[in-house]
Amino acid sequence: MTRQAAAHIVVAITLALHGPLAVAAASPEPEIFAPGVISGPAKEDSAAFTPDGNAVYFDRSQWPNAFIMVSHREHGTWSTPRIAPFSGQWLDHDPAMAPDGSFLVFASSRPSTEGGAPVKGAGNLWRVNRQGDGWSAPVRLPDTINSSPKTYAPSVAGDGSLYFQQTDEATGEFHIFRSQYREGGYAPPVRVALGDAGTHELDPAIAPDESFIVFDSNDPAKPGRDRLFIAFREGDHWGKPTDLGNAVNAAGSGPWGAHLGADHRTLYFSSDRTLPIAFPRSREQAEKDLARMQAWDNGNENLWSVSLAPWLDAHHGAWEPLNKSSLVVPAKAGTQ
C-alpha cells in the first residue's frame, strides 16, 4: 500500500467516525507540481488541464508581468512551458478549462472594445474556443458576466454554467457568483450561498456535475490568511464548508487558486510554502538546497496538488437531486 493510499484511508475513516473537524489533522500532504519545470522561480497558479490530462494552461507572473502558459506532457514528462497562443499581448491570467475541453475562459486586461483602453484591474472574462489543435481569437463574455472590472477566477460546469468571483460594491469584499448557461447565453449571475454570509469567498473550483465546490475563504475562528474549503450538495442546498485541514492549509502558506485536475478528484492550488531546511547540513545537502531554491523553492507561489479522494469517497452516494435555485442568494445591485 502506498503512503498516499494509506493517508486516504485514514482520512476517510476519521471523517466517518469523527466528522470533518477531525479530518483537519489527518488530511494528506500536498505535493509540489512539476518542480523546476512548471513550478519555477516565478509565481504560478490556476492549473487548467485538458480532459486527457496531457496539457496544462496556467499563470506565470511577477505582477503585473503575467502570462498564460502552456505545457504538454510527453512520455510522462512535462515540456518547457511556452506562452499560450492567445496570451502575451495583454495581462492575461486565471485560465479555466471547460470539462469537455471545447473552450477555455480567462481573465484579462484587454480592452472591452477594439481600440479602447485596457480594463483597470485586469478583470474581464474572455473565452477562446478549441479549433483543431489551436484556439479561436478571444471573445469577451457579455456584460451580464463582466459587470465589474474586478471579475476573476472563472470555473466552468459541465453544462457550461460559469462560476466566478466578483466584488460586492457595498463592502468591497469578493464573493462567488454563478451564471446559468442556457440556450447559448448566460443568465444574470447570483451569489452562491456558502457558509457564513459574513465571510468572503474566492477562486471557485466547481465539479463538472456541480456536486461539490472547492474555494478559499477567511475563517473568523482562525485569524490569518485564507484557507481552502470543500462544500458538497446536500439535498436542496450547499452543506457546511469543510476546512481541508492543516496539511493543505499549512500555517502561513496562503493556499488559493483552486482548480480541479483532469480526473476531477485532484486539487491543484497555489501556495508560497517552502520545504524545511535543517542545519547543520552536509556539503552535498547544501548543493541540493541551492539547486532547489534556484529552480523553484524560494518563497514565491508555486503549484501544489493534493488528492480529494478521502473527502469525495466519504460523501459518495450521499447527494440528492438538486434544485439549483436553492443554492444561491440574490446578487446585490450592480452585479446583474
Secondary structure, DSSP 8 states (H G I E B T S, - for coil): --HHHHHHHHHHHHHHHH-HHHHTTT----EESSBTTTB-SSEEEEEEE-TTSSEEEEEEEETTEEEEEEEEEETTEE---EE-TT-SSS-EEEEEE-TTSSEEEEEE-S-SSTT----TTSBEEEEEEEETTEE---EE--TTT-SSSBEEEEEE-TTS-EEEEEE-TTT--EEEEEE-EETTEE---EEE--S-TTS-EEEEEE-TTSSEEEEEEEETTEEEEEEEEEEEEETTEE---EE--TTTT-TT---EEEEE-TTSSEEEEEE-------SS--HHHHHHHHHHHHHT-SSS-EEEEEE-HHHHHHHTT------GGGGEE---TT--
